[in-house]
Amino acid sequence: MFNVGTLDRFARVIIGLALIAAAWFGSIGAWGWIGLLPLFTGLIGSCPAYLPFGFNTCSMKPRKGG
């Protein structure tokens, strides 16, 4: 189920890449590898943390029926 919209996905990918790059180059500590999480959720278009709260930034409507 897709629940991450275009702008949200773009921001997640950029933030994820920035954190990973900062960790890779030693600008920040190893915690920068947490950037893998927003990068992954941005690439797949789904965020499990949104589900319990019913958040959805995706403008695509789910199909009814089959």
C-alpha positions, 0 to 999 in steps of 0.5 A: 500500500502506497502512503507516501506522496511525491513531495514526501518521497522526494524529501525522504530520498534527499534527506536519506542520501544526505545523512548517508553521505555525511556518515560516509565522509565522517561529518557525523557519527555512525548514526547517520546511517539511519538515513537508510530508513528514509531512503528506503521508504522514499524509494518504495513509497510506503512508510510503516510508521504512517499506518497506525496513525492513518497518515497518507500523503499520497494523492493516489486513491485506492481502487475499489472492487477488484 
